[in-house]
Amino acid sequence: LAVGAAVIGAGVLLGTGRWHDVTELSTRLATRLIPPQKGRLKALRKRERDALRALAGELDARIVWSSNRSGNHDLYLLDLVDLQARRLTDHPHVDFGSRFSPDGDRIVFMRSQREWVSFREKESWDVYVLDLDSGEEQRITDGYHPTWADNGAAVVFHRGRGVYRHDLEAGEETLLLNVDRWFSGRQYWDPELHPDGKTLAVAITGYGAVTTTVGSPTYGRLTQGQTCQTTWVPGTRELLWMDPNGTGGTRVMRGPADASSAEVFMDLPGPFSHEYFPALSDDGSWMVWAASTGAHEHDRADYEIFAWRVGEPWETAVRLTHYSGNDQWPDIHVGDGSRSP
């Protein structure tokens, strides 16, 4: 049925001349049915090695991300001090969506329940916590898009039509939001809880991003139209989110939760300007993200990982990966030895 519907849909779009939409539709179908092929790791050029050395000279940090360079998606860790990279997970299923705990000692991530699951199938994932010192993994629950809460004592994720907080010590779950209260039947993505533990931001497909106080009967509209991947700016009441405009078809926006203003936060110049997966360090001084040259599918396109000191010219962003497969969902944890500009 899915294949038949896709063929019919492609025929309709061809009749309207919307070639880009036909390509996107076929790619989305392939993503659900066929695992992406392993890419080829590219050697760093001299100027790229020099850029990494310069970055390591000013930044004590570690970066985690998901890559299919091993054949399927596993988690990798890059230490910017010694420029050593290591593979954190080795599992036949898909690992992605990793986030450092506030102290940097653990990583929460999600693992597919089958060998290959597209990121679009939100009901087929489990939440795990990985201890970086011991390498031990612990399955927490079934869910999607896990993030930390309560200074590392809890994990927030979504399952079905609800957003939940899971207390790691007690093993108890609390429902934070029933999305059907306001948006029955609509797809929603990537809920993020503010560190105050009270304010949720969530993107609603075809509507925009909204914010609400946990337990409140109302919500505020942050953006209009298509928006995704909202994330809070540390130490503020502001958010980042992905906007479907910009040089390469997307850009990272920033604005307060009350929607009183918005500004372009990152729209990378050059060919790699289809940005996604923005994440800020806990002190808000650095951002990591992935960007492609235009291809969109999150777990299939040739996304590369970038790092940027917030406030510097966009052109100073450093490309960290050089791999023809898929690198995505990075996060950064800055250590106590980070240098000042």
N, C-alpha and C positions, 0 to 999 in steps of 0.2 A: 504493500500500500504506500509506504513511504517513497519507494522508487517511482511508482506510478504518479503520485502527487507531484514529485519533483519534475518529472518529464512534462506533465501538463503545465505546471507553473513556468517551466522554461519556455514552452511554446508560447504562452501568453506574453511573456516578457520579450521574446524575440519579435513578436508581432508589433510591439511598441517601440522596438529599436533600443531597448535598454540593455546593451551588451554587458556592461559592468555588472548589472544585477544577475544576468544569466551566469556569468563566471562565479559570482559570489554564491549563488544558489547551488551550483554543482560542487563547489569546494566544500560547502557546509555539509552536503550529503556525503561526500567522500570522507570528510572528517569523522562522521558518525560511524561509518562502516569499515574504513581502511586505516590502520595505524600509519602514521607518517614514517617515511623512510629515514634511515640513519644518514646523517650528513658527513662531511669530511672536515676534520679539524684543520684549520689553516695556521701556518706558522706566523708568528708576529714579525712584522717588518721592523727595521731599526727605529724609525720614528715612533712606532707604537710602543716598543720596549722602552724608549726614552720617556714617553709620556707616562707610562705606568711607574717608572722609577721616580719621576718628578712627583706624581701623585702620592706615592708611598713616602716620599720625603716630607710631605706636609700633613699626612693623615694616618693616624693609627686606627685602623678599622678592619672589620671583616664583612664580607658580602656573601650572602647565600642566594642561590637561584636554582631553578630547575632547568635541566638540559637533556635532550635525547641523544647526546653524543655517544652514549654507551649502547644505543640501540632502542632503549625506551627511556622514559623520563625518570631520572633520578635527581637527587639534590647534590649540589656541589658548593664548596666553601672556598672563598679566596681570601687569603690574609694579605692585606695591602702593605704590611710592614716588611715581610720577607718575600712577598710575591709568590707564595706557595699556594697551590690549589689542590684540594683533595675531594674525593667523592665521599659523600656522607651516607648515602643509601645505595643499596644494591638489591633491587627487588623487581620481579617480572611485571608488577603492576605499575601504574602511573603515579608518581609522586610530584606534587606541585603545591603552590600557594603557601610557601614557607614564610614564617615570621619569627624574628628573634624575640625572646622574652626580654623584659626591661633590663635584667642584669646581664643579658647576653649569654647565659649558660645553657639555655634550652631553645629549641625550635619547635613551634607548632606547625603542622602541615597536614595535608590531606592525601590519602592514598585510595586509588580506585579499587572497587570491590571485584572487578574482573581485570583480565590482563590488559585490555584496551578499552578505555572509556573516554569519549570526547568531553571536553570541559562543559559542553552544553547540556550534558545529561547530569543534572544536579542531584539526582536521587541515588547515585551509585558510588558514594564515597564514604570513607571513614576518617575520623580525626585522630591524629597521632601526635605525641610529644616525644621529641628526641633529645636526650641528654648529651651534650657535646663532649663532656669529659669521659663518660663511660661508653658512649655509643649506643646505650640501651634505648630501645623504642617501646613506647607504651600506647596501646590503642585506648582512646578515651570514649568514643561513641561514634555513631554514624551521623554524618553531617557534612556541610559544605562551607567553604570560605571561613576557616577558623582564624580568630585573632585573639590577642591577650586582653585580659581585664583584671581589675583589682590588683594591679602591680605584680602580675604573674601568678596570682592565686586562683584565677579562673580563666576559662576560655569561652569566647562568644562565637557562635556559628549559626547557620540556619539549616532547617530541615522542614520539608514540606512547605506549609504556609506560615511557619513560625520562626522567630529569632529567639535563641536560647542562650542563657549563661550556664556554664557547667562548672561547679565548684570542684577543683581538683582534689582537695583533701577529703571532703565529705562525699564526693561522687554524686551530688544532687544537682538536678537541672531546674532552672526557673525560666518560665516563658516571659520574655521581655516584650514581644510584639507579635500580634496576630495580623499579618498583612491584609487579610481579607476584611478587617475592620473598615478599611477605606478603599482597598483596591482588589476587590474580589475577581479572581481569575487572571489578573495581570501577572506577568513574569516580574520578578524582582531580583536584584543582584547585590552582592558585596556589602551587607550591612556592617557598619563600623560604630562601635560604642565609644563615646568620648571618655577620656580618663576620669571624668567626674562620676562615671558609672550611671549617669542619668539620661544623657542625650544620645539618641540614635540618629544616624544618617543612613539612608538607604536609597538606591536607585530603582526607579520603577520604569520598566520598558515602555517606551512611547509616551511617557508623561514627564519625566524629569527626576531630579533628586529631591527628597524631602527630609526634613528633620523633625523629630518629635521627642518629647520628654517621656521616659518610660512610665506607662500607666496613664498618660494624658489622653483625653478624648479627642484631641486636635493635633494637627500637624502644620508645619510651615513648608512652603514650596521654595526650594533653593534654586532650581533651574527650570527652564521650559524645554520640552522636547527631549531628544535622546541624550542621556547622560549615563555614565557608569563609573565604577571604581572610585567612589568617594572615600576620602581618608582624611583624618583630622590633622591639622598642623599642630605639632607639640607646643604646649604652653599657651595656646590661644583658643578662641572660639571660632576659628576659621577652618575651612576645608579646602582640599584639592579635589578636583574631579576631571574626568575626561570629557572633552567636548568634540563633536564631530565636524570640526572645521580645521583650519590651520594649513600650513605649507604642504604637509603630506597627507592631509585628510583628517588629522586629529591634532589636538594640542592639550596641554595641561593647564587648567584654570585654577584660580585661587580666589576665595571670597569668604566673607563672614556668614555664619549660619543664618542670620536674619535676612540674607539676600539683598542687603542694602547696596552692594557693589560687587564687581567682579573684574579681575584682570587676567591677562595671559601670563602664566607663570613660566611655562616652557613651551617653545615651538622651535625645535632644533633646526638650525639652518643645515643645508646640504641634503644629500639623498636619503639619509636615515631620519625621516621626519614624520613617520607614522607611529606616534608615541602611544605606549600603554604601560600599565602596571606601576604607577608612581609610588614611591615609598620614601619617607623622610627619616633621617636619624632622630633619635630621641631628643637631641638638643636642637633639632630643626635646621642645622647648619649644612647638611648635605642631603642631596636627593639622588636615588638610583631609580632607573626605569629601564624599559626595553623599547627599542624602536626598529621598525622595518623600513624598507624602501617603498612600501605601499601595500604589500600583501597584508591581509587582516587576520585570518584565523589564528587564534591565540596559541594553539598547541601544534600548529603546522607551519606557519610562515617563518621566514628567516629573520627572527628578531635578534638583536644584539643588545648587550647590557651596557649602559652608560652611567657615569657618575659625574656629579656637578656640585660645586660649592655654591650654595644659595646666595644670590645677590651678585655674583660675578657675571660677566657677559656670557651669553649662551654658547658662544663659540669656544669657550674654555672647557666645555664638557669633554670628558675622556671616555673613549670607547674601550671597554674592558674585555669583551669577547670577540672572537673572530672565527666564526664557525658557521658552516653553510646549512646546518640544521636549525633547531628551534631552541632558543634560550629565552626564558620568561620568568615572571613573578620574582624579581629580586627583592632583597631587603638588606639594610645596612645597620650595623651596630658599631658606634664609635667608642673606642676605648679611652682610658684616662690619659693616654699619652698623645692625644691629638694635638697637632701644632696649630698655632695661630697663623693667619696670612702674613 
